[in-house]
Amino acid sequence: MVFDAETTAALLRSTIGYATEFDRVRGDDVNATGTSYLSAASLGQSLASPLVTITASRSEPHGPAAVAWDDEGIVPTPFPLVQAGVLVDFATSRAEALALAAWYQRRGEPVRSRGCAVADTAADLPLVAPPDLMLHPATAETSFDDLVAAMGTGVAVLRGDCDLDQAQRVGQGWGAIYEIRNGRLGRYLGETAAFAFRSPDLWHNVIALGGPSSARARGFTATKGQPEQRAAHGVWAVPMVVRDVVLMNMQQN
C-alpha cells in the first residue's frame, strides 16, 4: 500500500506522536485521552523499519507547536524520537523527564524536560502536548508517483486519516483509495474502502519512503485531559510504501 504524504502525516500523528507522550505511557490520562502501547522499557527497542527516523521539536520556526518557553518555563530544543527504527525518547514535561533519568544518564545526556508542557490557563494543570514531528525523507529524490510506479500492482491512499483504540495500538484508516495497476492509479475503490493496521506492524513494514521534495506539512489539534485542553501541532511527512496492510470493504449488505 502506498500512502501519500498527507496520509502518512495522519498515521504518524496518532501511531507514534500520541503514543510517545510520556504521560499517556505512564497512564496518567487513562480516563480521558487514553494510554499507549509503549512503555518506558520500549526505549532502545525497535519501533519501526530502519528506514524510519523521526525528530520532534517545539522550537521549529513556523511550527504550530513552536514556543519560546513551554508552560513550565522550559526552553525547548529539537530531539530525536526514533533513530533508524529505534525508539530513543518520549515527549516529556519536567515530571516525566525525572522518570526517565536512568535512560538519559545511560546515554550520557542531561536529565531535562523536552519542553512539551502545555496548559490552557494558569489555573489548569500542564499536560504533555504533542510536539511538531518530522519524518526524515529518503536521500534519493523519490516522489509519490515514483513509489506508485515502482509498486506495479497494489493500492494507493490519498488525503487519508485514521482512528485508533485507546492505546493507539489498533487502527482503521480511510481516504481516497485507488487500485494501482501497471504502476499507475487505476480504479477508485469508493467510499466503502478502508484499511486496518496495528501500529507496531505498520512502521516495521515500511519498505520505501519519498525523497526530500515530496515532503508535505499537515496541521492538527490535539484534545487532552479533563477538563479538555487543546494544543496545535504539525507533522512533516513524506509518502511511504508499507507491506501487509489490510484492505477492507465496509459496505453494509
N, C-alpha and C positions, 0 to 999 in steps of 0.2 A: 504494500500500500504506500502511495506517495502522498505526503501531506504538504500543502503549500505553507509558506512562512506564517501566514495568519493562523492556520490551524495548529501548526507546531507551537506557536506562542501560547495558544489557549491550553494545550496539553501540558506545556512546561509550567505555566502558572499554577495549575492545580496539582499535578502529579509530583512535582519537585518543589516548586515555590512554596505552596502552602504546607506541604509535608515537612519542610525543613525549618518551619517556625518552631523554635525550641519549646515554647510554652505549650504548643499542641503536642509535641513529643512527650513532654512531662505529664500531660493530661490535665493541665491547669484550666483548659477551656472546654472540657469534655461535655458539659451540659449545655453549651451554647453553640460553638462553632464546630467542635469535634476534636479528633485526635490525629494521630499519624501512624502509618505503617512502619515508620522508622523509630529507632531508639538511640540512646547515647552509644550503645555498643555497635551501632552501624558505622560509626566513624572509622575510617581506614578500610572499610569493606567496599566491594564492588557494588555500585548502584546502577551502572549503565555500561554501554559499549565503550571500549577505549577511544572511540571517535568523539565521545561527548565530553566537553569541558564547559562549565557554566560559571560565570562570575556574577556576583551580587554587589550592589552599590546603592547607597543613599546620597552619594555626592556627585553622580554623573551629571554634567551640565545639561540642563533642559529636561532631565528625567522627572517624571511625575512624582516620584518619591523623594526627590533630592531636597535636602535641608542643610543649613549651616550647622545646626545642632539638633539632636533629637530631643524628645520631651523629658529626658533625664539629663540634658546638658552635655551629651557626648558628641564630639565631632566625628562624624562617620568617615570611613575610608573604604575603598573597594576591597573585597575579599573573595577568594575562590570558594565556591560551594562544592563543585565536582571537578576533579582534575583527572583527565584521561580515564573517565569512568568511575573513579574512586571518590566516595563522599569524604570531604575533608573539613566541613564546617557546617554550622547552623546559623540562622538569623537569630540574634540574641539581644536582650537588654542586659542591664548590669547583673541582675539576679541569675539569669541563665548563664552568663559568662562565668560566674563563680562555680556553677555546677559542672562546667567543662574545664576547670583549672588543670586537672591532671592531663587531659589531652593536649592543651596548649603547652604546658610545661614539657611534655614529652617531645613535642615538635620544636622546642626552643623558641616559642612565641610568647609575647606578653599576654597576660590574662586581662582581657578588656572586652567590653561590650562592642558589638558590631553596629551600634547606633540605630537600632530598629525599634526603639520605644516610641509609641505614639499614643496621645490622649486627646480626645475632642476638646476638653476643657480642663482647667486646673482642678476641678472637682472630680474628674474621672481618673480611675486607676490606669496608668500606662500599660498598654499591651504591646506584644511584639507584632509589628506590621510588616507585610512583605516588602522587601527592597525591590528596586529595579533589577531585572535579570537580563543576562546576555548569554545566548548560546553561541559559542565560538564557531565560525564557519570553517569549512574545509579550506585548505590552502589553494586548491585549484579553482578557477573561475567556472563553477558549475551552476546552471540555472535550474529552475523548476522544470522547464521544457526539456533540458538535458537529462534530468533524472527520469522523466516520463519516457523519453526516447530510449534510454538505456534499459528501462523496465521491459519493454516489449509487450508483455501482457500482464495486466494487473488491475488495480483500482486506484483512482486519484480522489482526494478530498480537498476541496477549496472552500475558503471562508468558513471554516468549521468552528465548533465549540464543543464543550463536554460538561458532564456532571459526574461527580464521584460520590462514593459512600462516605460515611463519617470518618473513616481512617485514611481517606484519599488513596485507597488501595485498588478498588474495582470501579471501573467507569464505563460510561457509554458516550459516544460522540456522534455528531451529525454534521451536515454541511451540504454543499453541492457535490454530490458523489457521482463519479463517472467511471465507466469501464475504460481501461487502457487496452487498445488493440494496435498491434504493429507499431508501437512506440508513439501513438497519438491518442488524444482524448476521443473516446467513442460515445456510446450510448449513455445518456443521462439516466440514472437509476431511480430518479423520482424522489418524492417527499417521504417515502416509507423506508428508504435505505438508512442504515445506521451501522456503527461499528462498536465493538466491545473489546475491552482490554483490561489487563492487570498492570498497574503502574510499574512494578519491577520488571516484568516481562517486556513491556513496551520499550523501555530505554535500553535494556540489554539486547534487544533485537534490532537496534538501529544499524543499518548496513551502509548508509551513504548520507552525506549532508551537502547542502548547497554551498556555493562559494561566497566570498565577501559581498559582491554586488547583488546577491539575491536576498540579503538581509532586509527585514521589514520590522517596524515598530508597531506595537499594539498596546493600547492603554486599557486598564481595568480598575475597578473599585472593589476593594475587599471589605466585607462586613464581618464584624467580630465582637464577641463579648456580650454581657448583659449588664446594663442596657447596651444596645448596639452602638458601636463606633465604626466609622468609615475611614478608609485610607486609600488614596490613589497610588497606583504603581504601574510600571510599564515593563514590557518584555520585548527584547530584540531577539529575533529568531530567524532561522533560515529554513528552507524546505528540507524535508528528510524522507528517507525511504526506510520502512520498518517491515520486517517479515512477520508472518504468523499473527496478523491482526484478524479478528473475527468480523466478517461482514454479515449483517442481519437484515432480514426483511420484516419490517414492523407492521405490515399491512394486517388489518383485522379481517378475518374470514367470517 
